[in-house]
Amino acid sequence: MKQNIFELTKEQLKAIANNLQEKIEAGLEKDGAEIKCLPTFIFPKEKVDDGRVLALDWGGTKFRAAIVEFAKGKEPVILQMAYQDLSARETAGFTQAELLEAMTAIIARLEGLEGITRIGYCFSYAIEALPDGDAKHLQWAKGIDIPEMIGTSVGKTLMEYLNAHPAIPARFTDVKVVNDTVACLFAGRSGVEKKANIGLIVGTGTNMAGLMPVGKISKLRNGGAGFIPVNRISRPDSEDAGFIPINLESGDFNPPFLTDCDRLVDKMSNNTGSHRFEKAISGGYLGELFKIVYDNYTFSDDFDGESLSRIINRPIDYPKEFVTIADWIFTRSAMLVGASLAGLIQLMLKQDASNRMICIAVEGSVFWKSSDDYREKVVGLLQELLPADVVVTLVDEEKMKEANLIGAAIAAQS
């Protein structure tokens, strides 16, 4: 391939940012928009209780369970962790009961569950947050498909199953469910000098969450599905009283300027027509894009974004053309991430023109580990697209280790 079909001009990237901004605004106005803008009715306490919680994380590959301890004046600490692959391959044909049993078997490996009553669950699929901290499952992605779970309670269903299971020596009384972007946002506000106001995932899948003023979210006030009295959201003892985390579900964005390769990847997926943005930038699909370009080659079934990353990071082991195409695909991914962040930040500046400091908490192997300059490309594009006086920083990668588990644990304590 001589022409880079994945290249995007600055004008196209700006158009993508503006298009996403408009669609976020539509999602904040009413339910059913392309960008769902799902409120999360949980905000982390300024001071959390001492004690231990069960933190869970499932996002397309491994299901992880951990015991997390909180102590005054210290950052939360993961005491134990157990995990196992629960990817699309492992869960193919699963019923809800089979999935719950598999999760319970993993949780049962933890020692010291006795006395723990709170669960924080990072569930990295589209959910509708409920006022009690639980969530309703809306849509599968990343190849997972258990239809009977759509519309059911994510947290309560699992909690009741655990409480009834003889292998679990605990009696849980409360569960809080957050999307991975909200968990990432929470983790980026714990023990860091600059507290995050955006959570970003770029790994197996992708999504964003933003901390937004309640008064700018029309559907919270007009009696729609997300309606809740404002006094249930605002926390007068918090520096962020009047703000609420919004899970955008931005992976479902259908941006302009996608290619025929993107169309074919979408056509071959199990959720054709949805998550077009995710299929263009995330690790769960980048390998598929590469295989579409080289449809005359035979690749292993597990060739994915990580495989593509190896081509870039070990170029001497692969044909030069493979390295070039892999770089084009990853570069476009970074450019699309930067454009999407620009669209969200433009909206946040519109909501509050005085806020010129944007801090982003990021989790995901594509962002941090796919290539040496991926994140530099994202930040560089933001500097080009945003006003010169807007300062964008990232929460340090070291602080974001195990962000999903830490964020889920913080949610359990909130």
Sequence and secondary structure as in RCSB ss.txt:
>XXXX:A:sequence
MKQNIFELTKEQLKAIANNLQEKIEAGLEKDGAEIKCLPTFIFPKEKVDDGRVLALDWGGTKFRAAIVEFAKGKE
PVILQMAYQDLSARETAGFTQAELLEAMTAIIARLEGLEGITRIGYCFSYAIEALPDGDAKHLQWAKGIDIPEMI
GTSVGKTLMEYLNAHPAIPARFTDVKVVNDTVACLFAGRSGVEKKANIGLIVGTGTNMAGLMPVGKISKLRNGGA
GFIPVNRISRPDSEDAGFIPINLESGDFNPPFLTDCDRLVDKMSNNTGSHRFEKAISGGYLGELFKIVYDNYTFS
DDFDGESLSRIINRPIDYPKEFVTIADWIFTRSAMLVGASLAGLIQLMLKQDASNRMICIAVEGSVFWKSSDDYR
EKVVGLLQELLPADVVVTLVDEEKMKEANLIGAAIAAQS
>XXXX:A:secstr
  S TT   HHHHHHHHHHHHHHHHHHHHSTT SS  EE      SS  SEEEEEEEESSSEEEEEEEEE TTS 
 EEEEEEEEE SHHHHTT  HHHHHHHHHHHHTT S  TT  EEEEEE SEEEE TTS EEEEE  TT   GGGT
TSBSHHHHHHHHHT TT      EEEEE HHHHHHHHTTSS SS  SEEEEESSSEEEEEEEEGGG GGGTTTST
T   GGGT  TTSTTTTEEEEE  GGG   SS  HHHHHHHHHSTTTTS HHHHHHSHHHHHHHHHHHTTTS   
TT  HHHHHHHHH GGGS HHHHHHHHHHHHHHHHHHHHHHHHHHHHHHHH TT  EEEEEEE HHHHHS TTHH
HHHHHHHHHHS TT EEEE  GGGGTTHHHHHHHHHHT 
